[in-house]
Amino acid sequence: MTREVIYKVLWVDDLNRDKNNKLTDFYEGWQLKAEKYNIELVPFDNWEEAEKSLRKDFDEYSAIILDANCKIHKEDTEQEEFITAVLPSLTNIFGEKRSLLPWYILSAGTMTNFGKIVNGARYQHSKHEEDWGEMLYLKDVREGGNAPEKLFENIVRVAKDMAMNVVLFRHHDTFCYLGQDKLIDARARKYMLRMLSALHYPEENIKYEYEANPLRKILEYLFRSARKQGLLSPYCFDKEDHVNLTYSSLYLKGATINLKDKENGMEGAIRWGNKKDCVFPDNVANIVRGILVYANVDSHTYEIEDAPYLVDENSKDLFFGYVLQLCYVIKWYGEFVEEHPDVKENQRKQSVRNIKGTRMKVEMGDIIDNKYLIMRDGSTYYCGRYKLDSSITIKSGQVVIEEAIANDGEDKAKYPYIATKVRQL
């Protein structure tokens, strides 16, 4: 796998949108130019919304590009005072975050007071110019030091030395599975980025403080991903969608879990596949178990914790040891999903066995009753809380449902189970 880092850059410009609020070809053209340098432009047409994103996802960005004539608030029109208003805000954010991001001006340069505005901004930029490079780039310049391509080259040069991007490069085979539209939720990516940055650059992360237990959080996001991939039974989650970490880790290692579903009148056992099947082999399962024992704190991804999670100085080596082991787990899980991409096929291995109380009378016809079979649309059959798999054919008489899987579809509230093996009596 190619070890490439994608550099996210906050870009504030007077971008036009069509009637569907979609960015026009103007942005698409600039993004194509940026992609040649592995740069992802994150566009905003006003500072109000851009500032919110910067504060929220500060660690995600490698640089900031500002137009000289743009909107401060989303209801405004473009203002020549834009740069003058934005720079104090940037200074405040840098102070709050105790970190800097290189910023640049990319403009057409057609404003009446353009020279005066640029000179004022350059005074503030000059103290970092030796490290960040030239501040001003012009949109219509095709070649030379002020061309947009030179800006992109400069951003990449500076970003390669930033601690965050060094971490992303060193652990590319982990982060390729974390993030927006990737296998595991983007929030897990933020936790991993922060922990690995603290590991590799402790001088820039003196205080090891997190909103909640980050090791546990990442495992929760991994388990939620496993459910979406059909690898983890919905019965490892409660009715409020809370993750049962113990059930999840045991299920993925191939253990059989006994459960009673009183509400749906079912008593049985769930497991992944047959007796020797598993998602997690022993080494991965043991790492996950060790992390859960270490991180045994009552926190969940859906809750807001008042108290931060602090890593004790005396136990930081143990903590960061588990961080590296978690990298291994994520890589292993990602490769497993790549080898087993068929969600429906994965769901077929979510066995519910040793089911009690499932013998039922079969009456062919449209009888809507929890005791009898229902035929609908001439193809799909239901019986009580069970939906029969489409591959099953039945005759009038009596049947015993011998195996089933949890139904994770849209009709799961009414039919929590899908019968996968039926014996005709």
Secondary structure, 3 states (H helix, E strand, C coil): CCCCCCEEEEEECCCCECCCCCECHHHHHHHHHHHCCCEEEEEECEHHHHHHHHHHCHHHEEEEEECCCEECCCCCCCECCHHHHHHHHHHHHHHHHCCCCCEEEEECCCCCCHHHHHHHHHHHHHHHHHHHCCCEEECCCCCCCCCHHHHHHHHHHHHCCCHHHHHHHHCHHHHCCECCCCCECHHHHHHHHHHHHHHHCHHHCCCCEECCCHHHHHHHHHHHHHHHCCCCCHHHECCCCCECHHHHHHHHCCCCEEEEECCCCEEEEEEECCCCCCCCCHHHHHHHHHHHHHCCCCCCCCCCCCCCEECCHHHHHHHHHHHHHHHHHHHHHHHHHHHCCCHHHHHCCEEEECCCCCEEEECCCECCCCCEEEEECCCEEEECCEEECCCCCCCCEEEEEEEEEECCCCCCCCCCEEEEEEEEC
